[in-house]
């Protein structure tokens, strides 16, 4: 199940020399937050990883497979009631059929997560 246009929507996207900067807005009334956690919604870490994956696929217009994660840090709780918007930075280095990705999510100078991962194009 795709989360894009369901849990979050893309406000805008801008290329930069190494990749993309994508502004998204969370929908705090999404069903995922009723169980995680009632009265204090938190965007699960796995959801943050999935949104990077989906944004990459959307920007590149290619299906991708996550091969490995070399580093992943969740630095701040991402509560959609407190942080509705997130700016997702994605830097890409291509090595043959693999994409080496550095991504992070921030709002107002606060970094919520950092990711270093390798993706592969699916044909």
C-alpha positions in Angstrom: 0.0 0.0 0.0 1.4 3.4 -1.0 1.4 6.1 1.7 1.8 9.0 -0.8 -1.5 10.9 -1.1 -2.9 8.8 1.8 -0.7 9.5 4.9 1.0 12.5 3.3 0.9 14.7 0.3 3.7 16.3 -1.7 3.5 20.1 -1.6 6.4 20.7 -4.0 9.6 19.2 -5.3 12.8 21.0 -6.4 15.9 19.4 -7.9 19.3 20.4 -6.6 22.7 19.3 -8.0 22.9 16.1 -5.9 19.2 15.1 -5.9 15.9 16.6 -4.7 14.2 18.5 -1.9 10.6 17.5 -1.4 8.2 19.2 0.9 5.4 17.0 2.3 2.5 17.5 4.6 1.2 14.8 6.9 -2.4 14.0 7.5 -2.7 13.7 11.3 -6.2 12.1 11.0 -4.8 9.1 9.1 -5.8 5.7 10.6 -2.1 4.8 11.3 -2.1 7.4 14.1 -5.1 5.9 16.0 -2.9 3.0 17.1 0.5 4.7 17.2 -0.3 6.2 19.7 -3.8 7.4 20.8 -3.7 11.0 22.0 0.0 11.3 21.0 0.5 10.4 17.4 4.0 9.3 16.3 5.1 8.6 12.7 6.7 5.2 12.9 10.3 4.9 11.8 9.4 2.3 9.2 6.9 4.7 7.7 9.6 7.4 7.5 11.8 4.9 5.5 8.9 4.0 3.3 8.2 7.7 2.4 11.8 8.1 1.3 11.4 5.0 -0.9 8.2 6.3 -2.4 9.5 9.8 -3.0 12.6 8.4 -4.8 10.4 6.2 -7.0 8.1 9.2 -7.8 11.0 11.6 -8.6 12.9 9.1 -10.7 9.7 7.5 -12.2 11.3 4.1 -11.6 10.5 1.1 -9.4 13.2 0.5 -6.8 14.3 -2.1 -4.4 16.0 -1.3 -1.1 19.2 -3.3 -1.0 20.7 -2.3 2.3 20.7 0.4 4.9 24.2 1.4 6.1 23.0 4.0 8.6 19.6 5.0 9.9 18.9 7.4 12.8 15.6 8.6 14.2 16.7 11.8 16.0 13.3 13.3 17.0 9.8 12.1 17.5 7.8 13.0 14.4 4.3 14.0 15.7 2.1 15.1 12.9 0.1 17.4 15.2 3.3 19.3 16.1 5.1 18.9 12.8 2.6 18.9 9.9 5.2 19.7 7.2 8.5 18.0 6.5 11.2 18.8 4.0 12.8 15.6 2.7 16.3 16.0 1.3 17.5 13.2 -1.0 21.1 13.1 -2.3 21.9 10.5 -4.9 25.1 9.0 -6.1 24.7 6.4 -8.9 27.1 3.5 -9.2 26.2 1.2 -12.1 22.6 -0.1 -11.4 22.7 1.0 -7.8 21.7 4.3 -6.2 23.6 5.3 -3.1 21.2 7.6 -1.2 21.6 10.0 1.7 18.3 11.3 2.9 17.1 13.3 5.9 13.9 14.9 7.0 13.8 18.3 8.6 11.5 21.1 9.7 12.5 24.6 10.9 16.1 23.5 11.2 15.3 20.4 13.3 16.4 17.1 11.8 14.0 14.2 12.5 15.7 11.3 10.7 18.9 10.5 8.7 19.3 7.6 6.2 22.1 6.2 4.2 21.0 3.4 1.9 21.5 1.6 -1.4 18.6 1.1 -3.8 18.5 -0.9 -7.0 16.4 -0.3 -10.1 13.8 -3.0 -10.8 13.1 -3.8 -14.5 
